[in-house]
Amino acid sequence: PAFAIYGNSVTVAGGAVYSSSNSGLIARSDIRDGRTDWIYHYDPIPPTDRTVLNHGTAPLLIKDQVICMPRDAHGIFALDRTTGRLLWKNTVVRGVQIIGTTGDLVIVRGRDLLTAIDLNTGEVRWYRSTGHTIGRPTLLNSSVYLAQLDGLSEIDASTGRTTASRPWSLVDEKPQAFAIVG
């Protein structure tokens, strides 16, 4: 079909289910009886502008916030966990996936960049171009591991600076995926 809605996984915590329908709303429901506690409506991307490249992410619970990056949203936003009220919104980054959090930052992979967004304000702390990435970047402790055609880079998640890099030991092949062990 020319248009289809693909949801994201739900998040279950504290007796509630947080869901992103990818059709313009985020909801919190009581896990016992399914009663809706709150619904937040956002303006979705028009169907003609949607792409499967946006993976979206299940709602991410950080302290009293619900961090949301639906497939059909113009960016990433945070809601109050109890009321569903919008706390902040960032449309600078059209996110592909949330990689994780470290300290007061949420690390987001965009289509061609990697960025860190302040969890308290929604402002971009740093960003950097990624070029052609291989697989999904991985956040381990305070480092982001980013694989590209020429090698693997370790990036400090708090600053966005490369702390180490290593070329692939391949002659005529190109890597398809990577794994971090340790």
C-alpha positions as CSV (number, residue, x, y, z in Angstrom):
1,P,0.0,0.0,0.0
2,A,1.0,3.6,-0.6
3,F,0.4,4.4,3.1
4,A,0.6,2.2,6.1
5,I,1.0,2.9,9.8
6,Y,3.7,0.9,11.6
7,G,3.7,1.3,15.4
8,N,6.6,1.0,17.9
9,S,7.0,-1.2,20.9
10,V,5.2,-0.1,24.0
11,T,6.9,0.7,27.3
12,V,5.5,-0.8,30.5
13,A,6.5,0.7,33.9
14,G,4.9,1.6,37.2
15,G,1.5,0.1,36.4
16,A,1.2,2.0,33.1
17,V,1.6,1.3,29.4
18,Y,3.1,4.1,27.2
19,S,2.4,3.7,23.5
20,S,3.2,5.5,20.3
21,S,0.7,4.8,17.6
22,N,2.7,6.6,14.9
23,S,-0.6,8.2,13.9
24,G,-0.3,11.5,15.7
25,L,-0.7,10.5,19.3
26,I,1.1,9.2,22.4
27,A,-0.9,7.6,25.2
28,R,-0.6,6.4,28.7
29,S,-3.0,3.7,29.9
30,D,-3.5,1.9,33.2
31,I,-2.1,-1.7,32.9
32,R,-4.9,-3.2,35.0
33,D,-7.9,-2.1,33.1
34,G,-6.7,-0.4,29.9
35,R,-8.2,3.0,31.0
36,T,-6.6,5.9,29.3
37,D,-4.8,8.2,31.7
38,W,-3.8,10.8,29.1
39,I,-3.3,11.3,25.4
40,Y,-0.9,13.7,23.7
41,H,-1.7,14.7,20.1
42,Y,1.1,16.0,17.8
43,D,1.1,17.0,14.2
44,P,2.3,14.0,12.2
45,I,4.4,14.2,9.0
46,P,2.1,14.1,6.0
47,P,1.8,10.5,4.5
48,T,3.7,11.6,1.4
49,D,6.7,12.6,3.4
50,R,7.0,9.5,5.5
51,T,9.8,7.0,5.0
52,V,10.8,3.6,6.4
53,L,14.2,5.1,7.3
54,N,12.6,6.6,10.4
55,H,12.7,3.7,12.8
56,G,11.1,5.6,15.6
57,T,11.5,4.4,19.2
58,A,9.3,3.1,22.0
59,P,8.5,5.8,24.6
60,L,11.6,6.1,26.8
61,L,11.0,6.8,30.5
62,I,13.6,9.0,32.2
63,K,12.8,10.2,35.7
64,D,9.5,12.2,35.3
65,Q,9.7,12.4,31.5
66,V,8.5,10.3,28.6
67,I,10.9,10.9,25.7
68,C,9.1,10.3,22.4
69,M,10.3,10.0,18.9
70,P,7.5,8.5,16.8
71,R,8.1,7.5,13.2
72,D,5.7,10.1,11.9
73,A,6.9,13.0,14.1
74,H,8.9,16.1,13.0
75,G,11.4,15.5,15.7
76,I,11.8,14.4,19.3
77,F,9.8,15.7,22.3
78,A,9.4,15.1,26.1
79,L,6.1,14.8,28.0
80,D,5.4,14.9,31.7
81,R,5.1,11.3,32.8
82,T,2.1,12.0,35.1
83,T,0.1,14.5,33.0
84,G,1.2,14.0,29.4
85,R,1.9,17.8,29.1
86,L,4.6,18.8,26.6
87,L,7.8,19.7,28.4
88,W,10.0,20.4,25.4
89,K,10.2,19.7,21.7
90,N,13.2,19.6,19.2
91,T,12.5,19.7,15.5
92,V,16.1,20.3,14.5
93,V,16.8,16.6,14.4
94,R,14.6,14.4,12.3
95,G,15.5,11.3,14.3
96,V,15.9,7.8,13.0
97,Q,16.4,6.2,16.4
98,I,17.2,7.0,20.0
99,I,20.5,5.3,20.8
100,G,20.3,5.8,24.6
101,T,20.9,8.2,27.4
102,T,23.9,9.2,29.4
103,G,23.9,11.7,32.2
104,D,21.5,14.4,31.2
105,L,21.7,13.7,27.5
106,V,19.7,11.6,25.0
107,I,21.8,10.5,22.1
108,V,19.9,10.4,18.8
109,R,20.8,9.1,15.4
110,G,19.4,11.3,12.5
111,R,19.5,10.4,8.9
112,D,23.0,11.7,8.4
113,L,24.1,13.0,11.8
114,L,24.5,12.0,15.4
115,T,23.4,14.4,18.1
116,A,23.0,14.8,21.9
117,I,19.9,16.6,23.2
118,D,19.7,18.0,26.7
119,L,17.0,16.1,28.6
120,N,16.1,19.1,30.7
121,T,15.6,21.7,27.9
122,G,15.5,19.8,24.6
123,E,18.3,21.9,23.2
124,V,21.0,20.3,21.1
125,R,24.3,20.1,23.0
126,W,26.4,18.8,20.1
127,Y,26.0,17.2,16.7
128,R,28.2,15.7,14.1
129,S,27.9,14.4,10.6
130,T,27.9,10.6,10.3
131,G,28.2,10.0,6.6
132,H,27.3,6.4,5.6
133,T,26.9,4.4,8.8
134,I,27.0,0.6,9.1
135,G,24.4,-1.0,11.4
136,R,23.2,0.9,14.4
137,P,25.4,3.1,16.6
138,T,25.9,1.6,20.1
139,L,26.0,3.5,23.4
140,L,28.2,1.8,26.0
141,N,28.9,3.6,29.2
142,S,29.8,7.1,28.1
143,S,30.9,6.3,24.6
144,V,29.0,6.0,21.3
145,Y,30.5,3.5,18.8
146,L,29.9,4.5,15.2
147,A,30.8,2.2,12.3
148,Q,31.4,3.7,8.9
149,L,32.9,2.2,5.7
150,D,36.4,3.2,6.6
151,G,36.4,2.1,10.3
152,L,35.0,2.2,13.8
153,S,35.0,5.4,15.8
154,E,34.6,5.8,19.6
155,I,32.8,9.1,20.4
156,D,32.6,10.8,23.8
157,A,28.8,11.0,24.4
158,S,29.1,14.1,26.5
159,T,31.1,16.2,23.9
160,G,30.7,14.5,20.5
161,R,34.4,14.3,20.0
162,T,36.1,11.3,18.6
163,T,38.3,9.7,21.3
164,A,39.5,6.7,19.3
165,S,39.2,5.3,15.8
166,R,40.2,2.1,14.2
167,P,40.2,1.1,10.5
168,W,38.7,-2.2,9.4
169,S,41.3,-4.8,8.6
170,L,39.6,-5.8,5.3
171,V,41.2,-5.8,1.9
172,D,38.5,-6.0,-0.7
173,E,35.4,-6.5,1.5
174,K,33.1,-4.0,3.1
175,P,31.8,-4.6,6.6
176,Q,28.1,-5.3,6.9
177,A,27.7,-5.0,10.7
178,F,29.7,-4.7,13.9
179,A,29.6,-5.9,17.5
180,I,31.2,-4.4,20.6
181,V,32.6,-7.0,23.1
182,G,33.7,-6.1,26.6
